[in-house]
Amino acid sequence: MPYDEGLAARVRDLVHEHGPTEEKRMFGGLAFMLGGHMAVCASRDGGLLVRTDGSESEALLRLDHVEPMRMGGQSSRTWLRVGPKALASEDQLLAWVERGVATARAQPPKG
């Protein structure tokens, strides 16, 4: 299943407010990158993949429709999968996008 293009458009509007953004098709989804670092990704499985610094993961995983991202049988400590029901309102989406953007911005720029 391809990523949700409507969600990607909503994310695009929010991410672009934070400066130059690169979009890349990755993992069957559409990733939004700042300074060479992925902040969020419209997932092919629905919803959003959000990068965190890991310090809040335990608390965030207690929220409805949030789970660790799994790849190759491994669960990530710093990437969360946020289901569509947790992104229904603009305020909900904004909070998740801002979390991913802040984490990406905290990294030194690549290249």
C-alpha positions in Angstrom: 0.0 0.0 0.0 1.4 3.4 -0.9 1.7 6.1 1.8 -1.3 8.4 2.4 -0.7 11.4 0.1 -3.2 13.5 2.0 -1.2 13.0 5.2 2.0 13.7 3.3 0.6 17.0 2.1 -0.5 17.9 5.7 3.0 17.1 6.9 4.7 18.9 4.1 3.0 22.2 5.0 4.1 21.8 8.6 7.7 20.7 8.0 8.4 23.4 5.3 7.8 26.1 8.0 11.1 24.9 9.6 13.3 25.8 6.7 14.7 23.9 3.7 13.3 20.4 3.5 14.2 17.4 1.4 11.6 14.8 0.6 12.8 11.2 -0.2 10.9 8.1 -0.9 12.1 5.6 1.7 10.8 2.3 3.0 7.7 2.6 0.7 6.8 5.9 2.4 7.8 9.6 2.0 10.4 10.9 4.4 10.8 14.6 5.3 14.4 15.5 6.0 16.0 18.6 7.6 19.8 19.1 7.4 20.1 15.6 6.0 18.3 13.9 8.9 14.9 12.3 8.6 12.4 14.0 11.0 9.2 12.2 10.0 7.9 9.8 7.3 4.4 9.3 5.9 4.4 5.5 6.3 3.3 3.0 3.7 1.6 1.2 6.5 -0.5 4.2 7.4 0.2 6.9 9.9 3.6 8.5 10.6 7.0 7.4 11.6 8.4 10.0 14.0 12.0 10.4 15.2 12.5 11.1 18.9 15.6 11.4 21.0 14.5 8.3 23.0 14.2 10.1 26.3 10.4 10.3 26.1 9.8 7.0 24.4 8.5 5.1 27.4 5.9 7.8 28.1 4.9 8.2 24.5 4.4 4.5 24.0 1.6 4.7 26.7 -0.4 6.9 24.3 -3.1 5.4 22.2 -2.1 4.4 18.6 1.6 4.8 19.3 4.1 1.9 19.1 7.8 1.4 18.4 8.8 1.2 14.8 9.9 -2.3 13.9 12.4 -3.1 11.2 14.0 -6.5 10.6 12.4 -7.9 13.7 13.9 -5.2 15.9 12.1 -2.5 17.8 13.6 1.0 17.6 14.2 3.1 20.7 14.1 6.4 18.8 11.5 5.9 16.1 7.8 5.6 16.8 4.9 4.6 14.6 2.0 6.9 15.2 -1.3 5.5 13.8 -3.8 7.6 11.8 -6.2 7.9 14.6 -3.6 9.8 16.6 -3.1 12.3 13.7 -6.7 13.2 13.0 -6.6 16.8 14.2 -4.1 19.4 13.0 -3.0 20.0 16.6 -2.3 16.3 17.0 -0.3 16.2 13.8 1.5 19.4 14.6 2.7 18.0 18.0 4.2 14.9 16.3 5.8 16.7 13.4 7.3 19.3 15.8 8.8 16.4 17.9 10.4 14.9 14.9 11.7 18.2 13.6 13.2 19.1 16.9 15.0 15.8 17.1 16.3 16.2 13.5 17.4 19.8 14.2 19.4 18.7 17.3 21.7 16.7 15.0 24.7 18.3 13.3 23.9 18.9 9.6 25.1 16.3 7.2 27.3 17.1 4.2 
